[in-house]
Amino acid sequence: MTAVDRLAGRERELAAIDDVLTGVRAGTGQAFALRGEPGAGKTALLLRAAERAAPARVLRATGAEPESQMAFAALHQLLRPVSGLVDALPEAQREAVRGALGLAAPTGGQDRFLVSAGVLSLLAEAAVPDGLVCIVDDFQWVDRASADALLFAARRLGADGVGLLFAARDTTETRHALKDVPGLTVAGLEAADAALVLAARSAVPPVPDVAALVVAATGGNPLALRETAGLLTPEQLTGRAPLPDPLPVGDGIGAVFGEQIARLPEATRLVLLVAALEGLGDLRLVLRAAARLGAAAEALDAAEAAGLLDIEPTGIRFRHPLIRSAVHAGAGAADRRAVHRALAAESEEAGDTGRGARHRAEAALGPDEGIAAELAAAAGLARARGGYADAARTLIRAADLTPDRRARSLRLKDAAVAAWLGGRPGQARSSLAAARETAGDGGPSAEIAQLSGRFELHSGDAAEALRTFLAAVEQASVQASEHTSGQTPEQTARARLSILADAAEAASYVGDTDAAVLIGRRAAELPEPGDPADAFLRDVLIGAGALQGGDSGGGAQRLRRALDAVPDDGFDAVLLLWAAAAASLLGEGDVGARFGARAGRVARVSGMVGTLPVVLESTATAERMNSAFALSAALSEEGLALARETGITNSAAAHLANLAVCAAVRGDEADARAYAHEALAIAIPHRLGLRVGVASYALGLLDLGLGRFEQAHERLTALTTAGPGAGHPAAVWGSTADRVEAAVGAGDVDAARASVDFLERWSANATSPRARALLARCRALVADDGAAPELLRHSLDLLADDSGAAYDRARTALLLGERLRRERRVGEARPQLRHAAEAFGRLGAVPWERRALGELRAAGEAGDRAEPAALTTLTAQELRITRLVAEGLSNRDVAARLFLSTRTVEYHLYKVYPKLGVTSRTELARLLA
């Protein structure tokens, strides 16, 4: 086949591919996708890319339909030539990739994002020194675990010198999968180019009228043009004989292949069917399975002579996917089952029990527990390697073959969990619904109900999730009393505590204090756990319920006991989030922020990245409360991207709301409104009271910073009185100081005093300096002129040693300076206003800085805008990297925690150092400290 034949009319596609290759040579990364119908020429374009990639290394993989449910099959094919580089990866990634590629026994329950991050790092290693081009053909047949890992990498290619080229059939599914990858649709050729291809493949040059008819009929599809040209006689091509009616194009091309296959000897057709159902092109396996069925290796000769396939020493490949499809379609069902049985036997003899189980499943005529158990075991291996989506599909097939109703329900439940962990929330919900329906009255109802609640809590209606959890609590209690759960008393108590914790989380999302009280009482009914982590969680639930039920002293005492039991090391990220919640309930937001920041660090180290979007909600909030607004926004951007990748919609709402608050502090009205409205669009229908409250608070804070006191007072008051999410305890408490200031600015002193009274009640059990400082500041706003300055000074004294209170100190200094200036004590006012203006400038809080500078000018001093802190000049990615480097992490560890390659980290640091005016990691750490 000539280059003209293969690539005529593809100048646009070739130019796009050349752009990717040029970027690889320059050390940048890019992904690109070619989509089109079968025969459009996608493979020819990929072959040209491979030919032109030098000096870059080229890795290739081709999706195969029989392997589309085998976790990491395509990834193994792609990365096998560079598997020796795995040792260079960070430890957690190294073990995850080894398990995924079958290089070592999986450690069990790998997070799919950890595998994906390891793949990204491995690609970056393989790109040294001259770059790397990865070519993935027939992407529509790539198993989901491999596809997820490659697309994860595609979204994060930076300064790695890695190019990813995908080719896929243009379907709704592939368009969705590749939506974030730039690409082109490889359409039919234009008439002139199509005529060239037709002429190059014809026995004689076709006359223009015939060429035009063939081009029109084929739609310019290159494969259809070539095959049609080969079927037409010279008389038909020159117009001396009529053309066939209809022309063998489109679906007819498949029929042409079918006719060719039908004319082959029976033994050849049998070996072709074995090759089609085996799918990988493993010649030895194909020949052994064919021999079981009585077909000799020589039977392939006729197929090769007919041009249907290519045979190499160890591999067999169909010339076009439509040929394989035609072989499959032309075989009878009984023949296909016989071939699957032969392939199963050969696969199992070779030690591949997973593939053998899948072939046996295809050969099954009805329910078969033996085959179902083998499939479930294969799914377990896929899960252990991190291939959750593929495990889910295998478990669904296992459930189909399971005769026992309860066992079928359990496998469907396991499929739902795997689908959720694999980022397929829709499939997870449908599998869980099937599990519930299959279980009937005798199934694991409490466990299924808990899972249903978790799915709903993460991506649906939080109030419905709460209702589901509370029902699950009652179901678990009944099962415990009737001893029908099949668990020991200790296991039953732990399961009930887990459901109660989920219910408490849902109640916190909604803001349902009555539910929190009920949950606390149910937790108190459980026996005292022997495990310290369980005892801590039980104390938090009991204390939270008591505190919100009016027992302030008892609830605070129980929460203090829980917090005192938090170890310096050993708690996972989820438990640290509960510690943050307990501290916040005590009115100690700064203590809660410290626990939230710890949770983020632990989650990154643990490798369970799938929980990271939720953990980053608290971590980003913690950094915002510690005046690190740029870092807070950077963390929320990261969390938002991960939430969208994992389908955790409600976490996305939380990150959008936090981004709105950070934008409000900056005075960026357009961004603040856009983020807030996007958050509200999710949070209101999902009844996420806390998210609604934070997004609404952002808009009120924006008005307050811009001096629109009436609007701010109205918005912030609405958080306590009206509208969706109104009255959420955390939102009401968190906005109190701003609500007091807005009310005073709007002239509504009575409302301000009512808010101060609320804060005094909420902070009654708080002991942290920042909590006391906040209360002193609010008291000053409603105090007489004589008392106000001293209260504000007291607030500043309490914050003097708090490195995270820069924003609060500046807000307090501004209020003190304003009060002193109104009392004509301008000499005392100026230092306070000057400090406030400089601090706001460093933090990037533009409207607050503008307000402080205005007051300073009114006090007789011409203040200039301060230079923003150097950190505020960094991009979000640079800031995330900088913070981890300052903590003492190596570039490799930073890359592992941020799901980047080491080269990308080095590239960003190369830009960060001059921006910050530092030359070493030590100076960088000192600057951030």
N, C-alpha and C positions, 0 to 999 in steps of 0.2 A: 504494500500500500504506500503510495507516495505522500510526501508532505503536503502537496496540493490537495490530494484527496482527503487527508485527515483534517487539515486546518484551514481550508479555504473559507474566507469570510469571517474568520475569528479574530480579526485584528483587535477589537475592543477587549475581548477576553485575554488575549495574549499580552496586551499592554498592562492590564490589571495584574496578571501574574508576574510580569516583569517588575512591576512596582514592589510587590512583596519580596521578590528575590533581591532587588536593589536594597531594600530595607534590611534584609538579613545580612547582606554583605557589609552594611554600614553599622551593624550591631543593634538594630532595633527589631522589635517583635511585632508581628501582625498576623491575623487570621483572615482567611478569605474563603468564600463558599461559592461553588458553581452548582446551580440547580437547573434541572431540565428533564425532559421526558427520556425514556430509554432510546438509545441510538442518536442522541443529540450531539455526541462527540465530547462528553465530559472527560472520559478516560483518556482520549487522545490529548486533550489539553493538559491533563496531569502528567502524562508521559513526557510531553514537551517541557513541562516545569522541571521534571527530574533530570532531563538532558541538559538543561541550562542552569542548574543549581550550583555547579562547581564554582568555587572550591568548597562550598558548604556540603556537609554530610547530608545524606538523604535517607529517611526512614519511611517505610511504606506499610500500609495495612489495607485490607479490603474486607468490608462487611460481608457476612454470609448468613443467609436466612436460617439455616439449621443452628447457627451459633448465636442467634440474636437473643437467646435466653440464657446463654452461658456467661456468667459474670466475668468481665475483664478478658474475654477471649480476644477481642480486637486489640486491646491494649498490650496483651502478651505478644501478639503478632508484631505490633509496631515497635515495641521496646526491647524485644529479645536481643537485637544486635548490640544494645548498649547496657544490658543488664549488669555488666561488670562495674558500671559507675555508681551503682546503688550505694556502695559503701561510703561514698562521699556525702551522702545526705545527712541531715540532722537525725538523731536517733529515732524519735517517734515517727518521722516520715519514712526513715529507712525500713523500720519494721513493718509499717503499713504497706509500703510498696512491695516488699519481699512477700508478704502474705498475699497481696492481690495478684502478683505475677506467679505465684506458686513456687517461689524460690525458697520458701521456708513455711513451716506450719503457721497458720494464722494464730495470733494471740487471743482472738475472740472479740467480737463486737467492735471492730474498727469503725471509727467515724468516717463516713464517706468523704467528708471534706479533708480529712487528714490524708487519705489516699490521694485525693486530687491535688492537694498541696505538694505531696511528694512527687507526683508526676510532673508538676510544673518545675520543681527543683531538678528533677532528673533530666528534663528537656534542656534546662539551662546548662547543666553540666555537659550534656552531649553536644551543645553548641560551641564548646571551646575546642579549637581556637578560631575556626573559620565559619561558624554559623551552622544552623540546622534547618532543614526543610522536611516537615512531616506531611506525607501525602496519604489521605484517607479516602478511599473510593467506596462507592456503594454505602454511604453513611446511613442510609435508611435501614440497613441490616445490622448496623453496629449494635452490640449489646448495650443496655442502658448504663451499666456501670462504667464501661469504657467511654461512652458518649458523654456522660456527666463529667468525668475526669478531664476529658479533652476540652470540653466547652468551658469548664472552670478555668483551665489554663488559658484558653483563648481570650477570656475576658481580662486576664491579668498579665498578658505579655507586655514587657516593658523594654528595658535595655538588655535584652537577653540574646538577640540575634537568632530568634526562633520564628520560623514561618510555619503556619498550619494551613494546609490547603485541603478543603473538603469538597467532595462531589456527591450529590444526592439527587434522587428523583424528586421532582417538584410536586410535593404533596402537602396537604394541610399540616400534617404532623411534622414533616421536615422543615417547613417554613416556620413553624412555632419553635422547634428545637434550635434552629439556626438564626433566630430573630435578632440576636445581639452580634452576629457575625456579618461584617460587610460582604457583599457578594453580588453576583449577576445571575440572571436567568439565561441559560444557553438555549435560545429559541431556534426555530427553523431558519435555514439560510435564505438570504435574499435571492431573487430569481437568477441573477447573473452568476452568483457564486454557486448556486445549486446546479445550474446548467454545466458549469465547469466540472463539478464532481460527477455528474451524470455522464458527461463525455469521457472523463478519465476512466470510468468503469465499464463503459459500453463496448460491445464487440466492434461496432462501427459508430462514428459520430452521429447522434440523433439529429434529425431535422428540427428546426426551431419549433414547429407546431407540436411535434411529439414531445420535445423537451419541456415545453410550456405545460402540456397536459400532465406529464409525470411530476413536474415540480409542484403544480397546483394540488395534485392528488396526494402527494407525500407531505405537503406542508413544509417542504425544504428539509425534512429530517434526513441527516446524512446516511444513517443506516438504511432507512427505507429507500433512499436514492440508490445506494450501492446494491442492495439486494434486488430491487426492481430492475435495475440495469442488467444484472446478471441473468435475469429470467426472461428478458425480452429478446426476440430473435432479430437478426439484422433486417429482415423484412419489416417487422413492426417498428424498429427504430428509425427506418428511413421512410416510413409512411406507406410502404407498398402492401402492408397487411394490417388489418385492424388490431388495436390494442385489446388485451383481455378486459372483460367487463364482469366484475370490477377488477381494478388493478390490485395486485397483492401488496397492499400498503397498510399502515396502521396496525390494527389487530390482525390483518391478513398476513403480516410478516411472521407472526407467531404461528399462523396456520402453515405458512411455507416451511418453517422449521419442523413443524409437526409432520408434514408430508415427507420431508427428508428422513426424519427419524423412523417413520413407519416403514420406509423401504429398506431399512437396515435389517440384518439377520437378528433373530430372536435373542441370541446370546449377547450381541452388541447392545441391543436395547436394554437388556437386563443390567449389564455393567454400567451403562449410562445412568440408569435409574439409581443404582448404588451410589454413583458419583454425585448425582443430584441431591440425594437425601443425606449423604455424608457431609457435603457442603464445604469442608475445609480444603479439599484438594489433596488429602493425604493419600498418595497413590498406593502405598503398601496396605493401608487399612481398606481401601476400596477393593483391591485385588483379593485380599484375604476374605472379605465379606462376600465378594462375588463367587469365590471358589466354594464357599459353604453352600451356595445356591446352584453350583454346577456349571458356572461360566468360567472359561479359561482367560488368562491375561491377553491372549492373542485376539480376543473378541473386540478389544478396543481399536485394533488397527483400522477397521472399516469406518469407525466414527472419526478417527484422525484423518483418514483419507478424504472423508466427506467435508472436512473443514469445520467440523462442529466443536472440536476441542483441540487443545495443545497439551502434549505430554512431555514432561521433563523427567529426569532421573528419579526425583522424589515427589513430584507434584503433578497435578492434573487440573486444568483450568478450561472452563467453557469459554468459547470465543465471545459469547455475549450472554448476559443474564436471561434474555428471552429464550435462549436455547434450553437453559436449565428449566425454565418455567414450562416450556413445551414438552420436555421429557416427563416432568411431573404430571402435567395435565393428560398426557397420552397414556399413562399407566393406570391399570385398574386398582381399586382399593385393596383387593387381596394381595396383589403383587407388592404394593407399597408397604403393607403390614409385614409381609415376609422379609422384605429388605430391611425394614427397621429392626426386626428380630435378629437378623444376621449381624447388623451393625452393632446392636446392643451386646451380643455375645462377644464380638471381636473387641469392642471398647472395654468391656469388663475384663477380658483376658489381658488387655494392655494396662490394666490398673485404673482406667478412667471410669469409675462407677457412676459418677454424675452424668456423663454423656450417655452411658449405658442405660441409666434410668430414664432419661428423656426419650431415647429410642424405644424402650419398652412401653412407655406411656403412649407414644404414637401408634404402637401396634395393638394397644389394648382395645377390646371390644366392649368393655363395660367396667363397672367398679371392680377394683382389685386392690386389696389392702397391702399386699406385698409390694406392688409397684408404687402405690401411694407413699408407703413408708420410705422407699428408696428415693423418691422425689423429695420428700420432706428432709431426708438426710442431705441431699444435694443442696437444697435451699439453705440448710443450716451452715454448710460450708461456705456458700456464697455470702451469707450474712456475716460469718466470722471474718471474711476477707473484706467486708465493706460494700459488697454488691447487693444492697438492699432492694433496689427496684427489680433486679432480676430474680432475687429470692422471692419477692412477692408474687411475681408471675408464676414461678415454679410451684409455690404453695397453693395458688389458686387451682392449678392443674392437679396437684395432689388431692386437694379437697374434692374436685370433680370425680376422682377415682376412689374416694373413701366411702366404703359402704356404711360404716357406723355413723349415726347422726351426731353424737356428741363429739367424736373425733373429727368429723368434718367441720363442725363449728369451731373447734379449737384451731384447726389449720387455717380456716378463714380469718379467725382473729389474729393469728400469727402473721398471715398475709397482710392484714391491715396495718399492723405495727411496722412490718418491713417496708410497705409502701410509704408510710408516713416518714420513716427514717430515710427513705430514698428520695424524698422530695416530690412525692406523688399524692398530694392530699385528696384529690378527687377519687383516685383508686382506693385510697385508704378508707374513705367514708363508705364507698359502695361495698367493699369487702367486709367492713364491720357490720353494715346493715344486713348483708347476707349471713354473717355469723350469728347475729341476733335472731334472725328469722329461722335459721336452721336449728339453733339451740332450743327454741321453744321454752317450755317451763323448766326443763331439767338441765339447762346449760349453765355455763359460768356467768350468770347474769350480772353480778356485781363487777366482775373484771371487765366485761364488755361495756357496761355502763360507764365505768371509769375511763376507759379508752375513748368512748364516744364524747365524754365531757372534755377530755384533753384536746381532742381534735377541734371541738367547738370553741374551746377557750383560746386556742392559738389562731384560729382563722375564721371564727364565726361569731355567734351571739353569746356574749359573756353571761348574760342573765340566763339564757337557756343552758349554758354549761353549768352554772351554779345549781340550777334545778336538777340537772342530771346527776351531778355529784351528790347532792343531798339525798336523792333517791338511791344512789349507789351505797351511801352510808347506811341507809335503812336495810337495803338488801344484804349487805355484808353482815349487819347485826343479826338478821334472821338466819343467814347461813351459819353464823357462829353459834347461835343458840340451838340450832338443829343439827350441828356438827356435820353439815353437808358440803363443806368447802374442801374436804380432803387435806386440810392443813393442820399442823400442830397449833396449840393455843398461842404460842409465841408468834408463829407465822401469821395467824389470823389477826392478832393484835397489830402487828406491823402493817399488814395489808389495810386494816381499817384506818390506822394513822396516816398512811399514804393517801387514802381517799379524802380524809379530813383535811390534809394539807392542800390537796388540789382544790377542795371546796373553799378553803380559806383564801387561796390565791384568786379564785374566781370572785369571791365576795369583795376582795380588795379592788379588783378591776371595776366592779359594778358600784362599789361604795355602799353595800348592804350591811349595815351594822347589826341588824337583827340576826342575819345569818351568821355573822361573826360570833355573836353571843352564843347561838345554838351550837356552833362548831366547837367553841371552847368548852361547853358543858359536855359534849360527846367525848372530847379528848380527855376530860377529867375522869370519865367513866372507865377509861382504859387502864390496865395495870401499869405500874411504874416500869418502864423498860430498863433492861439491863445494859443495852447499848447506849453509850454516851450521846451519840448523834440523835438517836430516837428520843432520848430523854430531853435533850435540848429542844427538839422540834415540838414535842408535847408541851413543854413549858411555854414556848412562844404562843402556841394556839390557845392554851388556857389563859395566859396572861392577856393576850389581845382580846379574847372574849370578855374577860372580867372587866378590863379597862373600858371597853366600849359599852359594857352593860351597866356602867355606873359605879362599879367597885374600883375606884381609883387607886386606893392604897393596896388592895390585894393584887390587882392587875399589875401595878408597877413593880411590886415586890417579886412577882413571878417572872416578869420580863427581865428584871435585874439579875435574878438567879440564872436565867438562860444566858444572858450576855456574859456573866462572870464565868460560865462554863465553856465559852468559845476558846479553843486552844489557839496558840500562836501558829500552829501548823497542823494539818490533818483534816480539816473540814473541806468538803468540796464546794464548788461555786454556788450550788443551789442553797446549801445550808448558810453560806455567808450572806446570801440575799435575804434569807429569813432573819439573820442577825441585823442587817440593815433596816429591815421592816420594823423589828422590835425597837431599835434605837429611835426611829422616826416616830413611833407611837408614843415614846416617852418625851417627844418634843426636842430630841437632840439630833437635828439634821446633820450636823457636822460629824458626829459619831457614825451615823448611818452612811454618810459619804465615804468614810474610811473603809467600812465593810464593803461597800459597793465597789470601790477601787480594788480591794483585795480579791473580790470575786472575779473581776475581769482578768487579773493576773493568773489566778488559779485556772480559770477556764482555758486560757491560752496554753498553759503548760500541760494541762491534762490531756489534750488532744481531742476531747469531745466537743468538736467545733460546732456540731449541730445545735448545741444549747447556747452558743455564743451570742446570737442576736438578742435573746432575752437577757442574758447577763450584761450585755453592753448597754441595755436600757439603764440599768442602775449605775454602771460605770460612767456613762456619759453624764447622767444626772449628777453623780458625785463630783465630777470635774467641773461641771457648771456651778455647783454650790461652793466649790473651792476656787472660784474666780477664774478658772482656766477655760474661758469661753471658746477660744479657738480649738483647743484640744477636745472639748466636749462636742463641738460641732463635727470635728474630724471623726470621733468615735461613732457619732450617730450616723454619719455618712457611711461608715463601714458597716454598722449594724443594719442600716436600711438596705444596703446592697445584699447582705447575707440573708436578711429576712425575706426579701423578694426572691432570692434564689431557692430558699427552703420552703416557700409558700406560707410562712408564718405572718399572715396579713396583719394581725393585731399588734405584733411587735413592730411592723413597719409604721403603724399609726403612732406608736410611742416615740419612735425616732423622728418622725416628721414633726411631732409636737415639740420635742426638745430642740430641733433645728429652728423651729419658729421662735422659741424663747431666746435662743442665742442670736438670731437675727434681730429680734426686738431690742436686745441690749445694744447691738451695734447701731441701731437706728435705721436698719435696712428695711424700709416699710414694704417694698414690693416682695422681698423674699419672705418676710415674716407673715404677710397675708397669704402668700401662695402655700407655704408649708402648713400654716394653720388650717386653711380651708381643705387642703388635701388630707390632713389628719382627721379633720371633722367629718369628711366624706366617708371615711372608714369607721370612725369611732361612734358616730351617732347611730347609724343603723345596727351596729354590733353592740350597742349599749355598753360601751367602754367608758364608764363615768370618769375614771381617772384621766384617760387620754383626752376626753372632751374638756375636762377641767384644765389640763395643762395647755392645750391649744387655745382655749379661751383666755387663760391667764396671759399667754404670750401677746394677744391683741391688747389686753388691758395694760400690760407693761409697756408696750409700744406707745400707747397714748400717754402714759405717765411720763415716759422719758422725753417725749416731744412736747410736754407741757400742756397737753389737752386734758386738764384735770376733770372736767365734767364728764367727758367720754370715758376716761379711765375709771372714774367713780362708778359710772353706770355699768360698765363691763364687769368690773371686779365685784361689785355688789351682786350682780346676777349670778355669780358663782355660788352664792349662798342662798339665793331665793327663787330663781326661776330658770327654766330652760333645761335641755338635756344635760345630764351630768351635774346639775346643781346640787350642792350639799355634800359632794364627795368629801369625806373628812380630810384626806391628804391634800386635795386641791384647796380647800378652804383654809387649812392651816398654812400651807405653803405660800399663799397669797396674802396673808394677813398684814404683814408689814407694808406691802404696797397698797393694800386696801385702806389702811389707816392714812397713809400719806396722800392718797388720791382724795379721800373724803375731806381731809383738812384743806387741801388745795381747792376743792370745790366748795368749801364753806359749810360742809355738813359735819359739824363737830360732834353732834350726838351719834351719828353713825360711826365716826372714828372711835369714840369712847366705847361703843358697843363692841367694836372689833378688838380693842385693847382688852376688854373684859374677857372676851373669848380666848385670846392668846394667853392671858394669865391662867385661865382654867386648864388650857391644853398643856402649858409649860409647868404646871404645878409640880411635876415629878422630875423635871429636867435639871441636870446639875452641870452641864457643860458650859464653859465660858461664853460660847457663841450664842447659845440659847438665852442666857441671862442678858447678854448684850443686846440681842434683838428686842427683848421685852423692855429693856431700859430705853431704847431708842423710840419705841412706840409710845411708851408712857410720856416721854418728853414732848411728843407731838401734840398731846392733849393737855399738857401741864401748863400752869401759869408761867408767864415769861420769866419770873424769878427762878423757878425750879428747873426749867427746861435745859439751860446750858449745863448745869451740873449733871443732870441725867445723861445728856449726850456725851459729856466728858467721861462719865463713868462707863458708858458703853464703849468708848474708844479705849479706855484702859483695859477693859475685859478682852478686847480684840488685839491688844498690843503684841502678843506672842503667837498669834494664830496666823501661820503663813498662808493659809487658804482663805483668809477673810479680807483680801485686798479690796474687793468690790464693796463688801459691807462697811469696811472702814471708810472708804471714799464716800459712800452714801451718807454715813453718819457725820463725817467731817463737813460735807456740803450742807447738811441741815444745821449743824452747829454754826458754820460760817454765816449762813443766811439769817439765823436767829440773832447772832451778835451784830451783824450789820444793821438789822432793823432796830436794834437797841442803840445804834450809833457807836458801837464799840469796834470801829473799823480796824484799829491796830491789832485787836485780838482776832478779828474775823479773817484778815488777809492770809495768815499762815494756814488756817484751816481750808480756805477756799483754794489756795495755791496747791496744797497737798491733794485735795480732791481732784482738781483739774489735771494735775500731773498723773495721778493714779488712773483716772478714767482714760486719759490719753494712751497710757501704756497698755491698758486692757482693750483698747479699741471701742470703748463705750462712747461713741461720738455724741449722741444727744446729751448725755450726762456731762460730758466734758464741755460742750457748748454752754450748758446751763451754768456750770461752775465758773467758766471764763466770763460769762455775762455778769455774774455776781461779783467776781473779782474786779472787773472794770468799774462796776458801781461803787466798789469800796475804794476806788482811786488808784488801782494798780493795773497797768496794761499787761495782761497776761497773753502769752503766745501758746499756740497749740503744741503739746508735747509730742515728741517723736513716739510713734507706737513701739511697744516692746518688739524686739527683734523677732521673737517667736511668732508674732502676728503676721509677719511677712512670709511665713512658710506656707506651702500648700498643705492640704489636709494629709496627704500621704507623707510628705516630708516631716510633718509634725508628729505623726504616729511613730515614724522611724526614730526621730530625734529623741522622743520620750523614752523609748525602750533602750536606745544606745546609752542614754544618760543613766539608766538603771544598772548599767554594767554588762549588758548582754553583748555577745559577739554578733557580727554581721549575720552569721549563719543562723543563730538563734532568733534574731530579729526577723529574718526571712521566714523562718518556720512559724513564728507566732502571727505574722501578718499575711501568710499565704502568698509570699513573693519569692522570687529567686534571690540568691545572694548577690548576683550581679546587679539586679535592680536596686537592692539596698545600697550597694556601693555607688551606683550612679546617682541616687538621690543624696547621699552624704556628700558626694563631690560638689553638689550644688548648695548644700546646706551650710557647709563650713564658711565659705565667703559671705553668705547672707548674714550669718550670725557673728562674723568677725572672730572666729576661733580657728585654731589650727590643730587641735588634738581632742581626743575623746575626754580627756581629763578636763580641759577647758569647757567643753560642752556640758559635762556633768555639773561643773561649778556654776555655769550660767543658769541652768535649769533649777539648781538648788536655791 
